[in-house]
Each structure stands twice: as C-alpha cells, then as structure tokens.
C-alpha cells in the first residue's frame, strides 16, 4: 500500500543557537550519557522480543569517523588518517563474540554474519571459523581468490535468481577453496582449511571494471607516448637513471600490475636514450579475464544451504550500506568537532539510538505493508508541531498543528495512535 502526502515538502527545524537553558541541560546530561551504553543493548534486546525480530542474519559493516581540532589529551582520538574499510581482526572477532553473548540472552546465539571484503581476509576467515561464527562475505583481494576466478570456466556458471538495477541477471558457480595461513608461536606451522567459495559474474561490476580498465589503458598509453614523443632526451629525461626512476614511479600503486603487460624500457646512453614498450597480449587477457567477477566465501558447510542461498545472503549487505549512508548524510555525524571524550561518547550514544529508531521504523513500515521509505516518511511529517501550554488554573493542554488525515492513517497503520497523537474528536 502506498500512502503519499500531496503536500510533501522539506522544512528544516534544527535550531543552531539553542537557549541557555538547553545548554545547561546538555552539560548536565551529555557529559555522563556514556553510562547509559548498557541500556542501548537492553533496548535493542527488548525491540527484538517485542517486535518479533529474528536476528538470523547479522549484517556487519565498519566506517570511519574523523575529527577536527586538537585532541592531545584524548583517550579516544588519535592523530592520523581515517581509512575506509580497514578492519582490525582481533577487534572484529571480539565485537562479534560480545554480540553473540548479548543475543544469547534473547534466545538467539546462532546467526550468520554478512560482511564486506574487509572482514573476509584470510586471517579473519580462520579467526571467525575457530570461534564457530558462521559468515558470508565477498573475498578480500588475494592471489588465491584470483586464481579461483581464472580456473572457473564459463560453462560452470548458472543463472541466479537475482538481477541488477538494469534487469541484467547474475551468474554463479560454486567452488571449494583450501586456504592457508602461517602461525607464529613456539613452533612455526601452517594452518589449512576448506571453505565454500561462490564465483559470481556481476553485470554491474563488469561495467565498473570495464570503465576502470579503459581509463587505466588510456592513462598508461598517454604517459608512454608523452615520454617517447615529448620528453625523452630533454632536460632531466636525458639521464638514464632519471627515466628509469620515472618508470618505477608511474607503474606503482594501482598500476603496478600493468608494468609486465606493457614492458616499458629505456636503452642507450645519457643524452642518446631510446624509450620503447611492447604489449604482452596474453598477460593483458589474464588481467581482463576476472572483470565483472568476484568470490563470495563462507564457512556454511551444511549441504542444505545451497550456493544460491549463500549468494543471496551476501546481497543483503545493501541494507547496512543504506544505514551507513543515512548515518553520514542525514545524521551528519562527521566530521566531529567535540572537544571532550565524554561528549564524544555522548554523541556516539545518541547517534546509535537515532539509528536504532530509524531501523525500527523501517521494520514497522515493511511489516505494515506501507510502500514508503523512512526518509519519505520523515519528509511527510516534517511540518507537524506539538504545542503544549499550562493554563492559569494549572491544567495542561496540548495541540497538534498541521496534522492531516493522511498522517493519522499512517500512525494508525503503525500502531502509534497514542496519547496526544490521537486524531482530534469531531
């Protein structure tokens, strides 16, 4: 059911200059709000019980927060650059173990973690498997996964029950993979283990990879021709060692894998240099072959769980990506300008609480069959105001302004017609 507000328009209501009373209240409460952290966990458990939410999947993602200002005395903030997607193995495992213990109090200790490629490093895969935590995640960049993609022939792929936004189908092929890691201890040894690997052909990733590859080829070709036609034997490019260093510098970072394909070389003596290159077509095809493909790795070894199930589970990550975008766009939590650790903890608490409410409302909309996003709903209710007044006789009255029958129908569907939010009596 679609419920639309014909008068929807955005109206910002945030006051950037709060009153002195509010500021005094803030300094009294926010400074100690981090003490309420356990209550946030209890609140989430209560929501799971009261709203019949079954946490069979835990969708895991990480993001970075950066700060503006000096934090020399902070125990939370350290100087450096925020790196998106960086995941500390031990921290991830510890957090998931804490989550498992918390969810066990709600009668749910078994679940599947759906994560991004940052979690699926070889080290993390073994750590999670050793803790008995089931997981599904796109594989991190590693030669073993690249070889798996190259070894999978086209006739192994089968169409999956999933399509891109453009309506193009995905294809999957299941493979087992044996992963290895080195352990350092009293005696050096290797650890090996078999995991399920789903090779995925993604039409959307193919388009991205092709665009990226075309841009790389264009960049490399332009640089090579520029050196050969305009720079060689001129100024600093007269020196053999300088040209050789420029080749090393250019084919570093993301372009390092392309050096063996183009084989750039400089010959001759200073002032009489020759700059040439030759394209290795076979190496180029090996580089292009994995385009549009990636690997989903999992330790779900139950044969009742099919390759299609694992693949479809991995696609559930879009839910948390939407939440992260809301966190950074609508809630605008970064950059952080707060100067004390207690206020930072307070911001983290309030932000997480807001995100919990957002997710709960999304769950309620879907359960009620209302075809509205949370953002659309916020815009629909943006102009409603609740006015409360205290009369000379001590009585309190309240009045809801700008509420239309449309709004009350939404509240009724969501089961939120309580207190002063009930429709006015005719």
N, C-alpha and C positions, 0 to 999 in steps of 0.2 A: 504494500500500500504506500503510495506516495502522498505526502502531505506537504504542500508548498504554501509559503506565505507570499501573497501577491505584493506585499508592501516591504519585502525584504530590502534592507539597506544597512550598511555598516555605520555604526555610530560609536566611536571610541569614548570610553568613560573613565579612563585612568587619570587620576589627578597627580601630576608630578610634584606638586607642592602640598604635601599633607599638613594638616594643622599641627600645632604644638602638642595638643592632647594625644593625637595619634603617634607622634614621635616619642612621647614619654611612655605610651603603652608599648610601642615597639621595643624600646630599650629595655623594658622590664621583662618582655616575653621572649623575644627572639634570641636574646643572649643565652637562654637556657633551654631552648627548644630542642636541642640535640638530645636532651634527656628523654624525649618522647619517641626516640627511634624504635624501641621495642613495641610501642603502641602501633606503629605503622605496620609491623609484621602481624600483630594481632588483628588489626583492621583487615588486612588482606585475607587472613585465615577466616575471619567472620564473613567476609564477602563470598569466599569460596563456598562456605557452608550455606549461607542464607540464599544465595542466588543459584545454587546448584551447578557451580562451575567445576568441571572435572579437569584438573591440570594434567592431562595425559601427555601434553607437549609443553616443554619449556623452551621458548624461543629466546636465544641468548644473543646479545649484541653489546658492543662497547663503543664508547665515544670519548672524546677528549674535551676538557674544559680549560680554557686559558684565562689568565688573569692580567689585569693592567695595574701597574704600580709596584711599589717596593714591599717585599714580604720577607725581610731578613729575619724577623723574629717568629715566623710562622712555622708550625709543626706539620702543616698540611701541604703548603705550596712550596715547590722547589723551582729554581731557575732552570730554564731550558725551553726547548721547542716541543709543542704538542704534536704527536704523531698519530694520525688517524689509523685505526685498525691494529695498533700494537697491543698484544695480549701477553701478559706475563703468565707462564704456565702454572706456577705454583699458586698464584693469586686466583686464577680461574678455577682450579681444582678445589681450593679452599672455599671459595664462594659457593660453588655448586654443592659441596658437602654440607655447608651451612643451610643452603636452600633445601636439601634433602631432609635434614633433621627438622626443619621448620614445617615442611609439607607433611612429614610423617605424623605430626600432631593432628592433621586434618584427615588422616587415613589414607594419604597418598604418598607413598615413599618411592614408587616406581613410576618413572616417566622417561620420555625421550627428549634429549637436548637437541634443539635445532639451532645451529650456529653458523657464523660466517667462516671464511677461509682462515682468518687469523687464529681461530681456535683449533683448526684441523692440521696443525703442524705435526710432524711425526712424533715429537716429544709429547705433545698434548694428547695425541691419539692413544699412546701407551699409558699415560697417566690416568686418563678417563677410564680406559678399559680395565686397568688394575683396580680402580675403585668401584667397578661394577656399574658405572654410569653409561647408559645407552645413549648414543649420539648419532646425528646425521649432519653432515656439513660438506660444502664444496672443499675439495682438497687444496691445500696450500701449494704454492709453486715449489716443485721438487722434480728432479730428474726422473724418479721412479714413476710418477704420475704421467709425465710427458711421454715416457716410453710406452706406458699402457695405452695412451691415446693412439700412438703410432701403430701399435700392434693390433688394434681393433679394426677389422675390415668393415667395409660398408654393408656387406650382406648380413652382419650380425645385428644391425640396428633394427628396432621395431618402433612403430609409431606409438607415442604415449598419448594418454587421454588428457592432453594439456596443450594449449595454444598461446601464442604470443598476442600482444595487443592488436597486431595486424591480422590475426586469424591464421598465422602460419603454424604448422604442427612442430612439436618437439619429437626427437627420436632418442631412444635409449638402448644401451646394450650392457648386460651385466658381466662383470669380470671379477674374479678373486684376485687379491693382491697380497703378497707377502712383504711386510715392512720390516725394516731392521733399524736398530739404534744401538749406539755404543754406550755402555755403562762404565762409569769410573768409580772404583771402590778399592777395597783391599786387593782384589784381583780383577784385572780388566777382562771383560767379557762382552759379548754381543747378545742382544735380545731380539727375537724374531716373533712375529705373529701374523696370522692370516685375518684379513678384513674383507668385507664386501665392498666392491667398487662398481659404481654405475657410471659408464661413459655416456655423456649427454651431448646431443647435437642441438644447439640452440640457434634458431634463426635470428634472434635479436643480437646474440653475441657475435654471430657471423658478420652481421652488418657493422658492428663496432670494430671488430678485428680487421675487417677489410679496409675500413676508413683509416684506422690506425696504421696499418701496413702501407697503404698508399701514401700517407703523409710521411712515414719514415723513408720510403723509397724516394719520394720527391726531395726530402731534405738531404739525404745522402747524395743523390745524383747531382743536386745543385752545388753542394760543397765540393765534390770531386771535380766537377767541371770548372768551378771558380778557381780552385788551386791550380789546375792544369793550364787554364787559358789566361788567367789574370794575375796570378801571384808567383808561380814558380820562377826562380832566378831573379826575383825582385826583392829589394830591401832585405828583411830578415830571412825571407824564403830562399836566399842564396845559399844558406848554410844547411848542410845535410842533417846535422843533429837537431836543428830547429824544426825542420819539416817533419822529421821522424817523431818529435815530441808532439807536434800538432796533430798528427795522425792518431797517436795514442790518446790524446785528449778528446778528440772528436768521437772516436769509437770507444767511449767509456760509458758507464751508466747503462741506460736502456738500449743504447745502440751497440753494446759490446758484442751481442750475438750476431750482428751483421758483418763484423770485420772479416770473418772467414769466408763469408759469401762474396764480398767484393775484392778481397785480397789487395788492398792498396799498398803500393811500394814506391820508394824513391831510390833512384840509382844515379851513379855518376859522382863527380867531384864538386866541391863548393864552387858555385857560380856557373856550373855546367850540368845542372841536375835534370833528370827526367822523372816525371811523375806519371805513373800508369796504374791501372787496375784491370781486373778481369772478373767477371761474374761467374760463380760456380752455380750452374742451374740446378744441379742435384741438391746442393745444400740449401738453395732458395726454396725448392719444393718441400724439403723436410721442414723448413721453417714455416711455410704456409700451411702444411698439412693439418696441424692441430687447430686451425682457425675455426671459430664457432663451436669448439668442443671444450668440455671441462669434465672433471671427475667428481662425483659425489661419493664420499667414503663413509662407511658406517660399521658398527660392531653389532648390529642386529643380525644374529646368526640363525634365528628361528626361520626355518623354511616356509612357515606360514606367512611370513612377511615377504611379499614379492618385491622385485626390483621396481615395479611401478609404484608400490606403496612408499618405498624409500625415496624415490624421485619426487613424488607429490608432497611428501612430508618436507623435503628440502625447500620446496617452493613456498612454504608457509612463512618463510623469513620476511616476506613483503610486509607482514603485519607489524613487526617490530621496526622495520625501516620507516614506516609511516609514523609510528610513535616517536622515533628519534627526530624526524623532521619537525613534528609538532613541538617537541622539546626545544629545538633550537630556533624555530621560526616564531610560533605563536607565543610560547613562554619566554623566549628571548633570554635564555639563561647565560649566554656568553657573548662577549667577554664579561668576566666578573670583576667588579670594582670594589667589593667589600674588603675591609682592611683587617678584620679580626677573624680568628679561627672560629669563634663561636657564631659569628654572623654567617660565615661560610657554611657551617654545619646547619644553621637555621635555614639558609637558602636551599640547601640540598634536601632538607626535610620537606619544606613547603612545596618545592618543585616536584618531588616524588609523590606527595599527597595529591597535587593537582593532576599528575599523570595517572594516578590510580582512579580518580574521579572520571577523567577523560575515558579511560579504558572501560570502566564500569558502564558509563553512559553508552558507549559504542556497543557493548554486550546487550544492554537493555533494548536499544533500537533494533538490533537484529532479532532478538527474541520476540519483540512485539510485532515484527514484520513491517517496520517503518522504513521506507526507502529514503533515508536521509543520512548524510554523514554528520559526525559530531560538529564539524566546522559549520556546516549549513545550519544546524540547529542553533548554534551559538549566535549566528547572524540573525536568525529568526527571532530570538529572544533578547536581542541586544538593547532594544529601546524600552523594555519594561522596567518600571521603577516601583519599589515598595516604600511607601511613606508611612511612618509611624509618628504619632503625636500623643502627648499626655495632656488631658483636659484639666481645667482648674479643680474639678471635683476628684481628681486622682485617677479617673478612668483612662485606660489606654485604648486608642483606636488606630486602625491601620487601613490603608487604601492602596490597591494595586492600580497603577496607571499604565495606559497603552496596551493592556492585555486584550487580545481579540479572541473570539470564539475558537479560532484556529489554535491558539496557544493552549486553551483549556482542553481541546480534543487531544493534543499531543500529551499533555500531562496525564490525562485520563488513560490513554493507551499505555503509558509508562508506569501507572500506579502511583503518581506523585501528587494527586489532588488531596493535599493535607493542609490543615491549619489555614492560614491566611491566603493560601494558594488555591482555595476552592473558588469556583465561579460565583459572582455576586448573585444573590437571590432576587428573582424578579418581583 
